[in-house]
Amino acid sequence: MNMLPDTCSVLVLLLMLRRSNGDSVTQTEGLVLVTEGSHVVLNCTYQTTYSNPSVFWYVQYLNEAPRLLLRSSTDNKRTEHEGFHAALHKSSRSFRLQKPSAQLSDSALYYCAVSDTVGETAGGGRLCALAKRLFS
């Protein structure tokens, strides 16, 4: 019987797709070890010239295309999906992705993005994003 907890590692990759107006998104950097069942927080802060931005979390599982996980343009409103939650805080320009109990099945790339409209996508070349990869 293995008494050691299952762990996930978080590898951070930097993807920079910037606009000339200086908008940017920053996520936590470095390697993070996550024990299965523990609370996970992925930080996202942004700088933008948009007056009412939308902020997004995308997830990309192995061998799959990225898909929208959460989005918000409403200040201090909690958004939830698939056990994850986040609340947009416009005063601190943050949108922290959280999950109370991480599972190995959560292993994926996680992208934070900001946009002036809900219809734009992460592939539009308008974003600066960090990707986090959790793997066993």
N, CA, C and O atoms as CSV, one atom per row, in Angstrom:
chain,resi,resn,atom,element,x,y,z
A,1,MET,N,N,0.841,-1.177,0.000
A,1,MET,CA,C,0.000,0.000,0.000
A,1,MET,C,C,0.889,1.243,0.000
A,1,MET,O,O,1.769,1.378,0.850
A,2,ASN,N,N,0.664,2.137,-0.935
A,2,ASN,CA,C,1.438,3.372,-1.053
A,2,ASN,C,C,0.853,4.426,-0.122
A,2,ASN,O,O,-0.309,4.808,-0.259
A,3,MET,N,N,1.664,4.893,0.825
A,3,MET,CA,C,1.187,5.887,1.786
A,3,MET,C,C,1.454,7.319,1.334
A,3,MET,O,O,1.021,8.268,1.988
A,4,LEU,N,N,2.168,7.481,0.212
A,4,LEU,CA,C,2.446,8.824,-0.290
A,4,LEU,C,C,1.262,9.337,-1.095
A,4,LEU,O,O,0.656,8.571,-1.845
A,5,PRO,N,N,0.918,10.613,-0.959
A,5,PRO,CA,C,-0.215,11.160,-1.716
A,5,PRO,C,C,0.138,11.303,-3.188
A,5,PRO,O,O,1.294,11.543,-3.536
A,6,ASP,N,N,-0.858,11.154,-4.047
A,6,ASP,CA,C,-0.667,11.443,-5.464
A,6,ASP,C,C,-0.435,12.936,-5.603
A,6,ASP,O,O,-1.081,13.735,-4.926
A,7,THR,N,N,0.480,13.312,-6.473
A,7,THR,CA,C,0.744,14.733,-6.679
A,7,THR,C,C,0.665,15.071,-8.146
A,7,THR,O,O,0.830,14.212,-9.012
A,8,CYS,N,N,0.416,16.314,-8.406
A,8,CYS,CA,C,0.442,16.868,-9.752
A,8,CYS,C,C,1.509,17.947,-9.749
A,8,CYS,O,O,1.699,18.634,-8.745
A,9,SER,N,N,2.191,18.095,-10.843
A,9,SER,CA,C,3.146,19.188,-10.989
A,9,SER,C,C,2.541,20.219,-11.910
A,9,SER,O,O,1.777,19.886,-12.816
A,10,VAL,N,N,2.881,21.466,-11.678
A,10,VAL,CA,C,2.380,22.536,-12.521
A,10,VAL,C,C,3.575,23.140,-13.241
A,10,VAL,O,O,4.480,23.680,-12.605
A,11,LEU,N,N,3.581,23.051,-14.555
A,11,LEU,CA,C,4.634,23.621,-15.373
A,11,LEU,C,C,4.082,24.861,-16.042
A,11,LEU,O,O,3.003,24.826,-16.633
A,12,VAL,N,N,4.806,25.938,-15.954
A,12,VAL,CA,C,4.325,27.198,-16.487
A,12,VAL,C,C,5.051,27.513,-17.784
A,12,VAL,O,O,6.281,27.508,-17.832
A,13,LEU,N,N,4.292,27.787,-18.827
A,13,LEU,CA,C,4.823,28.170,-20.124
A,13,LEU,C,C,4.332,29.567,-20.446
A,13,LEU,O,O,3.178,29.895,-20.170
A,14,LEU,N,N,5.172,30.380,-21.013
A,14,LEU,CA,C,4.792,31.749,-21.337
A,14,LEU,C,C,4.449,31.844,-22.813
A,14,LEU,O,O,5.258,31.487,-23.670
A,15,LEU,N,N,3.266,32.318,-23.105
A,15,LEU,CA,C,2.824,32.583,-24.464
A,15,LEU,C,C,2.509,34.061,-24.545
A,15,LEU,O,O,1.644,34.541,-23.812
A,16,MET,N,N,3.169,34.780,-25.394
A,16,MET,CA,C,2.949,36.217,-25.464
A,16,MET,C,C,2.382,36.593,-26.827
A,16,MET,O,O,3.046,36.453,-27.855
A,17,LEU,N,N,1.175,37.058,-26.816
A,17,LEU,CA,C,0.493,37.568,-27.994
A,17,LEU,C,C,-0.012,38.946,-27.610
A,17,LEU,O,O,-1.076,39.056,-27.000
A,18,ARG,N,N,0.705,39.985,-27.943
A,18,ARG,CA,C,0.397,41.321,-27.443
A,18,ARG,C,C,-0.192,42.219,-28.512
A,18,ARG,O,O,0.056,42.052,-29.706
A,19,ARG,N,N,-0.963,43.155,-28.058
A,19,ARG,CA,C,-1.441,44.258,-28.886
A,19,ARG,C,C,-0.556,45.453,-28.618
A,19,ARG,O,O,0.120,45.526,-27.592
A,20,SER,N,N,-0.566,46.369,-29.532
A,20,SER,CA,C,0.280,47.549,-29.383
A,20,SER,C,C,-0.202,48.483,-28.278
A,20,SER,O,O,0.554,49.360,-27.861
A,21,ASN,N,N,-1.432,48.329,-27.787
A,21,ASN,CA,C,-1.934,49.228,-26.751
A,21,ASN,C,C,-1.489,48.836,-25.344
A,21,ASN,O,O,-1.872,49.503,-24.383
A,22,GLY,N,N,-0.696,47.779,-25.193
A,22,GLY,CA,C,-0.139,47.429,-23.899
A,22,GLY,C,C,-1.003,46.565,-23.010
A,22,GLY,O,O,-0.655,46.383,-21.843
A,23,ASP,N,N,-2.104,46.023,-23.487
A,23,ASP,CA,C,-2.918,45.124,-22.679
A,23,ASP,C,C,-2.109,43.865,-22.376
A,23,ASP,O,O,-1.359,43.385,-23.226
A,24,SER,N,N,-2.262,43.334,-21.164
A,24,SER,CA,C,-1.514,42.131,-20.808
A,24,SER,C,C,-2.244,41.331,-19.738
A,24,SER,O,O,-3.092,41.847,-19.011
A,25,VAL,N,N,-1.884,40.052,-19.667
A,25,VAL,CA,C,-2.395,39.134,-18.655
A,25,VAL,C,C,-1.186,38.452,-18.030
A,25,VAL,O,O,-0.261,38.051,-18.736
A,26,THR,N,N,-1.192,38.318,-16.701
A,26,THR,CA,C,-0.091,37.660,-16.003
A,26,THR,C,C,-0.653,36.576,-15.094
A,26,THR,O,O,-1.607,36.813,-14.353
A,27,GLN,N,N,-0.060,35.387,-15.150
A,27,GLN,CA,C,-0.422,34.286,-14.265
A,27,GLN,C,C,0.770,33.944,-13.383
A,27,GLN,O,O,1.898,34.344,-13.672
A,28,THR,N,N,0.520,33.200,-12.300
A,28,THR,CA,C,1.571,32.771,-11.390
A,28,THR,C,C,2.653,32.021,-12.157
A,28,THR,O,O,2.353,31.166,-12.990
A,29,GLU,N,N,3.924,32.348,-11.871
A,29,GLU,CA,C,5.043,31.709,-12.550
A,29,GLU,C,C,5.674,30.644,-11.672
A,29,GLU,O,O,5.504,30.652,-10.453
A,30,GLY,N,N,6.403,29.726,-12.295
A,30,GLY,CA,C,7.169,28.725,-11.567
A,30,GLY,C,C,6.466,27.384,-11.476
A,30,GLY,O,O,5.315,27.236,-11.888
A,31,LEU,N,N,7.181,26.408,-10.927
A,31,LEU,CA,C,6.661,25.061,-10.763
A,31,LEU,C,C,5.926,24.962,-9.433
A,31,LEU,O,O,6.445,25.374,-8.396
A,32,VAL,N,N,4.717,24.416,-9.469
A,32,VAL,CA,C,3.895,24.271,-8.268
A,32,VAL,C,C,3.495,22.806,-8.154
A,32,VAL,O,O,3.021,22.217,-9.127
A,33,LEU,N,N,3.678,22.215,-6.986
A,33,LEU,CA,C,3.224,20.847,-6.744
A,33,LEU,C,C,1.855,20.896,-6.085
A,33,LEU,O,O,1.646,21.628,-5.118
A,34,VAL,N,N,0.929,20.113,-6.614
A,34,VAL,CA,C,-0.441,20.092,-6.107
A,34,VAL,C,C,-0.762,18.672,-5.666
A,34,VAL,O,O,-0.666,17.740,-6.465
A,35,THR,N,N,-1.134,18.498,-4.430
A,35,THR,CA,C,-1.532,17.189,-3.913
A,35,THR,C,C,-2.988,16.945,-4.271
A,35,THR,O,O,-3.834,17.823,-4.096
A,36,GLU,N,N,-3.280,15.737,-4.778
A,36,GLU,CA,C,-4.651,15.421,-5.139
A,36,GLU,C,C,-5.556,15.615,-3.928
A,36,GLU,O,O,-5.250,15.157,-2.827
A,37,GLY,N,N,-6.671,16.301,-4.150
A,37,GLY,CA,C,-7.619,16.587,-3.078
A,37,GLY,C,C,-7.396,17.930,-2.412
A,37,GLY,O,O,-8.211,18.361,-1.598
A,38,SER,N,N,-6.286,18.604,-2.752
A,38,SER,CA,C,-6.005,19.897,-2.124
A,38,SER,C,C,-6.652,21.043,-2.895
A,38,SER,O,O,-7.055,20.888,-4.048
A,39,HIS,N,N,-6.741,22.179,-2.242
A,39,HIS,CA,C,-7.294,23.398,-2.825
A,39,HIS,C,C,-6.275,23.985,-3.799
A,39,HIS,O,O,-5.102,24.130,-3.455
A,40,VAL,N,N,-6.711,24.322,-5.002
A,40,VAL,CA,C,-5.825,24.870,-6.028
A,40,VAL,C,C,-6.276,26.280,-6.377
A,40,VAL,O,O,-7.469,26.535,-6.540
A,41,VAL,N,N,-5.315,27.197,-6.491
A,41,VAL,CA,C,-5.588,28.572,-6.911
A,41,VAL,C,C,-4.623,28.924,-8.033
A,41,VAL,O,O,-3.409,28.817,-7.864
A,42,LEU,N,N,-5.159,29.345,-9.183
A,42,LEU,CA,C,-4.354,29.851,-10.289
A,42,LEU,C,C,-4.638,31.345,-10.390
A,42,LEU,O,O,-5.762,31.750,-10.685
A,43,ASN,N,N,-3.622,32.155,-10.146
A,43,ASN,CA,C,-3.795,33.608,-10.144
A,43,ASN,C,C,-3.752,34.176,-11.548
A,43,ASN,O,O,-3.002,33.699,-12.400
A,44,CYS,N,N,-4.552,35.186,-11.783
A,44,CYS,CA,C,-4.571,35.903,-13.048
A,44,CYS,C,C,-4.805,37.377,-12.749
A,44,CYS,O,O,-5.804,37.743,-12.130
A,45,THR,N,N,-3.884,38.214,-13.190
A,45,THR,CA,C,-4.087,39.660,-13.119
A,45,THR,C,C,-3.933,40.212,-14.523
A,45,THR,O,O,-3.281,39.604,-15.372
A,46,TYR,N,N,-4.534,41.360,-14.761
A,46,TYR,CA,C,-4.514,41.914,-16.109
A,46,TYR,C,C,-4.354,43.426,-16.070
A,46,TYR,O,O,-4.673,44.082,-15.078
A,47,GLN,N,N,-3.859,43.948,-17.157
A,47,GLN,CA,C,-3.811,45.385,-17.413
A,47,GLN,C,C,-4.509,45.592,-18.748
A,47,GLN,O,O,-4.247,44.866,-19.706
A,48,THR,N,N,-5.386,46.568,-18.816
A,48,THR,CA,C,-6.103,46.808,-20.063
A,48,THR,C,C,-6.556,48.253,-20.147
A,48,THR,O,O,-6.709,48.937,-19.135
A,49,THR,N,N,-6.765,48.695,-21.354
A,49,THR,CA,C,-7.319,50.024,-21.588
A,49,THR,C,C,-8.830,49.955,-21.795
A,49,THR,O,O,-9.483,50.989,-21.940
A,50,TYR,N,N,-9.392,48.741,-21.810
A,50,TYR,CA,C,-10.823,48.568,-22.020
A,50,TYR,C,C,-11.604,49.092,-20.818
A,50,TYR,O,O,-11.188,48.896,-19.676
A,51,SER,N,N,-12.712,49.744,-21.063
A,51,SER,CA,C,-13.508,50.291,-19.965
A,51,SER,C,C,-14.325,49.218,-19.245
A,51,SER,O,O,-14.571,49.340,-18.045
A,52,ASN,N,N,-14.748,48.175,-19.954
A,52,ASN,CA,C,-15.521,47.092,-19.342
A,52,ASN,C,C,-15.047,45.752,-19.900
A,52,ASN,O,O,-15.745,45.145,-20.713
A,53,PRO,N,N,-13.875,45.283,-19.479
A,53,PRO,CA,C,-13.324,44.067,-20.070
A,53,PRO,C,C,-14.048,42.806,-19.619
A,53,PRO,O,O,-14.666,42.766,-18.555
A,54,SER,N,N,-13.956,41.782,-20.452
A,54,SER,CA,C,-14.347,40.430,-20.078
A,54,SER,C,C,-13.060,39.665,-19.819
A,54,SER,O,O,-12.082,39.824,-20.549
A,55,VAL,N,N,-13.057,38.832,-18.779
A,55,VAL,CA,C,-11.885,38.026,-18.454
A,55,VAL,C,C,-12.303,36.560,-18.514
A,55,VAL,O,O,-13.405,36.202,-18.098
A,56,PHE,N,N,-11.419,35.722,-19.033
A,56,PHE,CA,C,-11.732,34.333,-19.346
A,56,PHE,C,C,-10.699,33.389,-18.749
A,56,PHE,O,O,-9.534,33.756,-18.591
A,57,TRP,N,N,-11.122,32.176,-18.418
A,57,TRP,CA,C,-10.227,31.050,-18.188
A,57,TRP,C,C,-10.578,29.999,-19.226
A,57,TRP,O,O,-11.734,29.595,-19.351
A,58,TYR,N,N,-9.566,29.559,-19.972
A,58,TYR,CA,C,-9.704,28.465,-20.927
A,58,TYR,C,C,-8.965,27.258,-20.375
A,58,TYR,O,O,-8.003,27.408,-19.622
A,59,VAL,N,N,-9.409,26.061,-20.745
A,59,VAL,CA,C,-8.731,24.828,-20.362
A,59,VAL,C,C,-8.460,24.029,-21.631
A,59,VAL,O,O,-9.287,23.995,-22.541
A,60,GLN,N,N,-7.295,23.385,-21.684
A,60,GLN,CA,C,-6.939,22.535,-22.819
A,60,GLN,C,C,-6.399,21.213,-22.288
A,60,GLN,O,O,-5.295,21.151,-21.747
A,61,TYR,N,N,-7.203,20.145,-22.454
A,61,TYR,CA,C,-6.777,18.818,-22.040
A,61,TYR,C,C,-5.898,18.210,-23.122
A,61,TYR,O,O,-5.952,18.639,-24.275
A,62,LEU,N,N,-5.089,17.217,-22.767
A,62,LEU,CA,C,-4.156,16.578,-23.676
A,62,LEU,C,C,-4.856,16.120,-24.954
A,62,LEU,O,O,-5.890,15.454,-24.903
A,63,ASN,N,N,-4.287,16.481,-26.084
A,63,ASN,CA,C,-4.787,16.116,-27.417
A,63,ASN,C,C,-6.172,16.685,-27.727
A,63,ASN,O,O,-6.890,16.140,-28.566
A,64,GLU,N,N,-6.551,17.765,-27.065
A,64,GLU,CA,C,-7.832,18.421,-27.334
A,64,GLU,C,C,-7.607,19.899,-27.606
A,64,GLU,O,O,-6.571,20.458,-27.245
A,65,ALA,N,N,-8.576,20.519,-28.237
A,65,ALA,CA,C,-8.527,21.963,-28.481
A,65,ALA,C,C,-8.874,22.707,-27.192
A,65,ALA,O,O,-9.588,22.166,-26.348
A,66,PRO,N,N,-8.383,23.934,-27.024
A,66,PRO,CA,C,-8.783,24.727,-25.855
A,66,PRO,C,C,-10.287,24.990,-25.876
A,66,PRO,O,O,-10.891,25.123,-26.940
A,67,ARG,N,N,-10.883,25.064,-24.678
A,67,ARG,CA,C,-12.305,25.410,-24.588
A,67,ARG,C,C,-12.507,26.334,-23.398
A,67,ARG,O,O,-11.732,26.333,-22.442
A,68,LEU,N,N,-13.553,27.109,-23.486
A,68,LEU,CA,C,-13.870,28.065,-22.433
A,68,LEU,C,C,-14.275,27.331,-21.161
A,68,LEU,O,O,-15.119,26.435,-21.194
A,69,LEU,N,N,-13.670,27.713,-20.045
A,69,LEU,CA,C,-14.024,27.149,-18.743
A,69,LEU,C,C,-14.896,28.132,-17.964
A,69,LEU,O,O,-15.977,27.768,-17.501
A,70,LEU,N,N,-14.432,29.383,-17.816
A,70,LEU,CA,C,-15.178,30.423,-17.099
A,70,LEU,C,C,-14.948,31.768,-17.761
A,70,LEU,O,O,-13.907,31.996,-18.376
A,71,ARG,N,N,-15.926,32.661,-17.635
A,71,ARG,CA,C,-15.744,34.045,-18.087
A,71,ARG,C,C,-16.591,34.958,-17.220
A,71,ARG,O,O,-17.603,34.550,-16.651
A,72,SER,N,N,-16.146,36.216,-17.135
A,72,SER,CA,C,-16.915,37.192,-16.371
A,72,SER,C,C,-16.581,38.596,-16.838
A,72,SER,O,O,-15.451,38.890,-17.228
A,73,SER,N,N,-17.582,39.451,-16.792
A,73,SER,CA,C,-17.373,40.885,-16.985
A,73,SER,C,C,-18.063,41.659,-15.857
A,73,SER,O,O,-18.093,42.889,-15.866
A,74,THR,N,N,-18.621,40.917,-14.879
A,74,THR,CA,C,-19.348,41.512,-13.762
A,74,THR,C,C,-18.474,41.512,-12.511
A,74,THR,O,O,-17.980,40.465,-12.093
A,75,ASP,N,N,-18.288,42.671,-11.925
A,75,ASP,CA,C,-17.433,42.821,-10.749
A,75,ASP,C,C,-17.992,42.068,-9.543
A,75,ASP,O,O,-19.184,42.150,-9.245
A,76,ASN,N,N,-17.123,41.339,-8.861
A,76,ASN,CA,C,-17.429,40.632,-7.611
A,76,ASN,C,C,-18.521,39.572,-7.714
A,76,ASN,O,O,-19.122,39.212,-6.702
A,77,LYS,N,N,-18.786,39.072,-8.907
A,77,LYS,CA,C,-19.774,38.008,-9.070
A,77,LYS,C,C,-19.044,36.681,-9.256
A,77,LYS,O,O,-18.206,36.541,-10.147
A,78,ARG,N,N,-19.376,35.705,-8.399
A,78,ARG,CA,C,-18.747,34.383,-8.465
A,78,ARG,C,C,-19.309,33.612,-9.654
A,78,ARG,O,O,-20.523,33.542,-9.845
A,79,THR,N,N,-18.413,33.037,-10.448
A,79,THR,CA,C,-18.763,32.222,-11.602
A,79,THR,C,C,-18.270,30.806,-11.332
A,79,THR,O,O,-17.148,30.627,-10.858
A,80,GLU,N,N,-19.097,29.784,-11.629
A,80,GLU,CA,C,-18.731,28.398,-11.345
A,80,GLU,C,C,-18.986,27.511,-12.548
A,80,GLU,O,O,-19.927,27.724,-13.312
A,81,HIS,N,N,-18.108,26.487,-12.705
A,81,HIS,CA,C,-18.292,25.481,-13.754
A,81,HIS,C,C,-17.340,24.318,-13.489
A,81,HIS,O,O,-16.158,24.534,-13.223
A,82,GLU,N,N,-17.844,23.098,-13.558
A,82,GLU,CA,C,-17.057,21.869,-13.429
A,82,GLU,C,C,-16.215,21.826,-12.152
A,82,GLU,O,O,-15.093,21.320,-12.166
A,83,GLY,N,N,-16.746,22.350,-11.060
A,83,GLY,CA,C,-16.040,22.334,-9.787
A,83,GLY,C,C,-15.056,23.470,-9.593
A,83,GLY,O,O,-14.509,23.632,-8.502
A,84,PHE,N,N,-14.816,24.266,-10.639
A,84,PHE,CA,C,-13.953,25.441,-10.555
A,84,PHE,C,C,-14.809,26.670,-10.279
A,84,PHE,O,O,-15.991,26.692,-10.619
A,85,HIS,N,N,-14.221,27.687,-9.667
A,85,HIS,CA,C,-14.921,28.953,-9.503
A,85,HIS,C,C,-13.926,30.100,-9.557
A,85,HIS,O,O,-12.738,29.923,-9.290
A,86,ALA,N,N,-14.427,31.272,-9.905
A,86,ALA,CA,C,-13.618,32.492,-9.957
A,86,ALA,C,C,-14.552,33.676,-9.794
A,86,ALA,O,O,-15.733,33.603,-10.131
A,87,ALA,N,N,-14.008,34.768,-9.272
A,87,ALA,CA,C,-14.753,36.025,-9.164
A,87,ALA,C,C,-13.858,37.132,-9.705
A,87,ALA,O,O,-12.697,37.252,-9.311
A,88,LEU,N,N,-14.396,37.926,-10.594
A,88,LEU,CA,C,-13.667,39.047,-11.170
A,88,LEU,C,C,-13.644,40.194,-10.165
A,88,LEU,O,O,-14.690,40.613,-9.671
A,89,HIS,N,N,-12.457,40.696,-9.867
A,89,HIS,CA,C,-12.298,41.842,-8.969
A,89,HIS,C,C,-11.640,42.959,-9.771
A,89,HIS,O,O,-10.422,42.982,-9.949
A,90,LYS,N,N,-12.460,43.876,-10.248
A,90,LYS,CA,C,-11.954,44.930,-11.132
A,90,LYS,C,C,-11.016,45.895,-10.425
A,90,LYS,O,O,-10.111,46.438,-11.058
A,91,SER,N,N,-11.208,46.124,-9.121
A,91,SER,CA,C,-10.332,47.058,-8.405
A,91,SER,C,C,-8.891,46.549,-8.359
A,91,SER,O,O,-7.951,47.338,-8.467
A,92,SER,N,N,-8.713,45.240,-8.200
A,92,SER,CA,C,-7.368,44.657,-8.191
A,92,SER,C,C,-7.006,44.038,-9.541
A,92,SER,O,O,-5.910,43.505,-9.714
A,93,ARG,N,N,-7.936,44.113,-10.494
A,93,ARG,CA,C,-7.742,43.559,-11.841
A,93,ARG,C,C,-7.309,42.099,-11.769
A,93,ARG,O,O,-6.316,41.697,-12.375
A,94,SER,N,N,-8.073,41.319,-11.017
A,94,SER,CA,C,-7.735,39.906,-10.840
A,94,SER,C,C,-8.945,39.007,-11.089
A,94,SER,O,O,-10.093,39.404,-10.888
A,95,PHE,N,N,-8.650,37.787,-11.533
A,95,PHE,CA,C,-9.666,36.771,-11.809
A,95,PHE,C,C,-9.033,35.421,-11.461
A,95,PHE,O,O,-8.553,34.710,-12.344
A,96,ARG,N,N,-9.034,35.074,-10.171
A,96,ARG,CA,C,-8.361,33.878,-9.666
A,96,ARG,C,C,-9.220,32.641,-9.866
A,96,ARG,O,O,-10.363,32.586,-9.412
A,97,LEU,N,N,-8.659,31.645,-10.553
A,97,LEU,CA,C,-9.338,30.368,-10.755
A,97,LEU,C,C,-9.051,29.479,-9.546
A,97,LEU,O,O,-7.899,29.326,-9.141
A,98,GLN,N,N,-10.112,28.891,-8.969
A,98,GLN,CA,C,-9.944,28.056,-7.783
A,98,GLN,C,C,-10.732,26.762,-7.923
A,98,GLN,O,O,-11.779,26.715,-8.569
A,99,LYS,N,N,-10.201,25.715,-7.302
A,99,LYS,CA,C,-10.930,24.452,-7.176
A,99,LYS,C,C,-10.637,23.911,-5.787
A,99,LYS,O,O,-9.473,23.714,-5.437
A,100,PRO,N,N,-11.678,23.663,-4.983
A,100,PRO,CA,C,-11.471,23.224,-3.601
A,100,PRO,C,C,-10.758,21.881,-3.469
A,100,PRO,O,O,-10.050,21.658,-2.487
A,101,SER,N,N,-10.931,20.984,-4.435
A,101,SER,CA,C,-10.344,19.645,-4.340
A,101,SER,C,C,-9.857,19.199,-5.716
A,101,SER,O,O,-10.637,18.680,-6.515
A,102,ALA,N,N,-8.568,19.402,-5.995
A,102,ALA,CA,C,-8.001,19.062,-7.303
A,102,ALA,C,C,-7.952,17.550,-7.500
A,102,ALA,O,O,-7.687,16.795,-6.564
A,103,GLN,N,N,-8.211,17.126,-8.723
A,103,GLN,CA,C,-8.143,15.720,-9.097
A,103,GLN,C,C,-7.121,15.554,-10.218
A,103,GLN,O,O,-6.831,16.510,-10.937
A,104,LEU,N,N,-6.574,14.350,-10.371
A,104,LEU,CA,C,-5.630,14.109,-11.460
A,104,LEU,C,C,-6.282,14.367,-12.812
A,104,LEU,O,O,-5.597,14.734,-13.767
A,105,SER,N,N,-7.589,14.181,-12.906
A,105,SER,CA,C,-8.304,14.438,-14.160
A,105,SER,C,C,-8.340,15.922,-14.516
A,105,SER,O,O,-8.745,16.274,-15.623
A,106,ASP,N,N,-7.923,16.802,-13.597
A,106,ASP,CA,C,-7.843,18.237,-13.883
A,106,ASP,C,C,-6.555,18.594,-14.621
A,106,ASP,O,O,-6.340,19.758,-14.957
A,107,SER,N,N,-5.698,17.608,-14.875
A,107,SER,CA,C,-4.441,17.852,-15.578
A,107,SER,C,C,-4.722,18.446,-16.945
A,107,SER,O,O,-5.405,17.833,-17.766
A,108,ALA,N,N,-4.189,19.651,-17.195
A,108,ALA,CA,C,-4.481,20.359,-18.438
A,108,ALA,C,C,-3.660,21.635,-18.504
A,108,ALA,O,O,-2.962,21.987,-17.554
A,109,LEU,N,N,-3.751,22.324,-19.636
A,109,LEU,CA,C,-3.239,23.681,-19.765
A,109,LEU,C,C,-4.362,24.624,-19.380
A,109,LEU,O,O,-5.508,24.414,-19.779
A,110,TYR,N,N,-4.054,25.666,-18.606
A,110,TYR,CA,C,-5.037,26.662,-18.201
A,110,TYR,C,C,-4.567,28.025,-18.677
A,110,TYR,O,O,-3.450,28.441,-18.370
A,111,TYR,N,N,-5.416,28.724,-19.426
A,111,TYR,CA,C,-5.085,30.026,-19.994
A,111,TYR,C,C,-6.019,31.095,-19.439
A,111,TYR,O,O,-7.236,30.906,-19.419
A,112,CYS,N,N,-5.474,32.186,-19.000
A,112,CYS,CA,C,-6.266,33.350,-18.621
A,112,CYS,C,C,-6.164,34.361,-19.755
A,112,CYS,O,O,-5.093,34.533,-20.336
A,113,ALA,N,N,-7.270,35.032,-20.074
A,113,ALA,CA,C,-7.289,35.980,-21.182
A,113,ALA,C,C,-8.201,37.152,-20.851
A,113,ALA,O,O,-9.118,37.029,-20.039
A,114,VAL,N,N,-7.938,38.294,-21.490
A,114,VAL,CA,C,-8.777,39.481,-21.318
A,114,VAL,C,C,-9.152,40.006,-22.692
A,114,VAL,O,O,-8.372,39.905,-23.639
A,115,SER,N,N,-10.352,40.568,-22.795
A,115,SER,CA,C,-10.840,41.063,-24.073
A,115,SER,C,C,-11.825,42.198,-23.844
A,115,SER,O,O,-12.400,42.334,-22.764
A,116,ASP,N,N,-12.008,43.010,-24.879
A,116,ASP,CA,C,-12.998,44.080,-24.779
A,116,ASP,C,C,-14.394,43.600,-25.132
A,116,ASP,O,O,-15.372,44.282,-24.826
A,117,THR,N,N,-14.510,42.439,-25.769
A,117,THR,CA,C,-15.823,41.878,-26.097
A,117,THR,C,C,-15.811,40.385,-25.842
A,117,THR,O,O,-14.760,39.748,-25.912
A,118,VAL,N,N,-16.972,39.822,-25.545
A,118,VAL,CA,C,-17.087,38.399,-25.261
A,118,VAL,C,C,-16.797,37.565,-26.501
A,118,VAL,O,O,-16.360,36.422,-26.369
A,119,GLY,N,N,-17.022,38.087,-27.688
A,119,GLY,CA,C,-16.877,37.311,-28.906
A,119,GLY,C,C,-15.464,37.022,-29.345
A,119,GLY,O,O,-15.275,36.188,-30.231
A,120,GLU,N,N,-14.457,37.665,-28.778
A,120,GLU,CA,C,-13.087,37.418,-29.197
A,120,GLU,C,C,-12.551,36.155,-28.552
A,120,GLU,O,O,-13.041,35.731,-27.505
A,121,THR,N,N,-11.533,35.545,-29.180
A,121,THR,CA,C,-10.996,34.288,-28.676
A,121,THR,C,C,-9.518,34.412,-28.358
A,121,THR,O,O,-8.869,35.393,-28.721
A,122,ALA,N,N,-8.994,33.399,-27.673
A,122,ALA,CA,C,-7.585,33.407,-27.275
A,122,ALA,C,C,-6.656,33.343,-28.471
A,122,ALA,O,O,-5.494,33.733,-28.358
A,123,GLY,N,N,-7.123,32.870,-29.603
A,123,GLY,CA,C,-6.274,32.779,-30.786
A,123,GLY,C,C,-6.234,34.051,-31.596
A,123,GLY,O,O,-5.625,34.075,-32.666
A,124,GLY,N,N,-6.854,35.097,-31.128
A,124,GLY,CA,C,-6.964,36.320,-31.898
A,124,GLY,C,C,-5.755,37.220,-31.863
A,124,GLY,O,O,-5.788,38.297,-32.460
A,125,GLY,N,N,-4.687,36.832,-31.191
A,125,GLY,CA,C,-3.485,37.638,-31.138
A,125,GLY,C,C,-3.631,38.896,-30.307
A,125,GLY,O,O,-2.866,39.842,-30.498
A,126,ARG,N,N,-4.582,38.940,-29.396
A,126,ARG,CA,C,-4.838,40.137,-28.601
A,126,ARG,C,C,-4.461,39.939,-27.138
A,126,ARG,O,O,-4.766,40.790,-26.303
A,127,LEU,N,N,-3.808,38.838,-26.821
A,127,LEU,CA,C,-3.651,38.477,-25.427
A,127,LEU,C,C,-2.203,38.214,-25.055
A,127,LEU,O,O,-1.386,37.852,-25.902
A,128,CYS,N,N,-1.901,38.399,-23.795
A,128,CYS,CA,C,-0.655,37.908,-23.206
A,128,CYS,C,C,-1.088,36.908,-22.155
A,128,CYS,O,O,-1.777,37.284,-21.207
A,129,ALA,N,N,-0.713,35.665,-22.288
A,129,ALA,CA,C,-1.211,34.657,-21.359
A,129,ALA,C,C,-0.113,33.704,-20.936
A,129,ALA,O,O,0.814,33.431,-21.698
A,130,LEU,N,N,-0.220,33.205,-19.732
A,130,LEU,CA,C,0.627,32.120,-19.248
A,130,LEU,C,C,-0.217,30.871,-19.224
A,130,LEU,O,O,-1.397,30.915,-18.877
A,131,ALA,N,N,0.385,29.756,-19.591
A,131,ALA,CA,C,-0.319,28.481,-19.562
A,131,ALA,C,C,0.227,27.640,-18.428
A,131,ALA,O,O,1.439,27.586,-18.217
A,132,LYS,N,N,-0.646,26.992,-17.708
A,132,LYS,CA,C,-0.229,26.088,-16.643
A,132,LYS,C,C,-0.570,24.668,-17.057
A,132,LYS,O,O,-1.673,24.395,-17.532
A,133,ARG,N,N,0.375,23.776,-16.874
A,133,ARG,CA,C,0.160,22.371,-17.210
A,133,ARG,C,C,0.244,21.568,-15.921
A,133,ARG,O,O,1.281,21.577,-15.258
A,134,LEU,N,N,-0.823,20.879,-15.558
A,134,LEU,CA,C,-0.813,19.988,-14.406
A,134,LEU,C,C,-0.730,18.571,-14.942
A,134,LEU,O,O,-1.537,18.182,-15.786
A,135,PHE,N,N,0.227,17.797,-14.467
A,135,PHE,CA,C,0.333,16.424,-14.939
A,135,PHE,C,C,0.818,15.515,-13.822
A,135,PHE,O,O,1.457,15.952,-12.865
A,136,SER,N,N,0.493,14.232,-13.974
A,136,SER,CA,C,0.883,13.264,-12.937
A,136,SER,C,C,2.216,12.638,-13.266
A,136,SER,O,O,2.708,11.800,-12.510
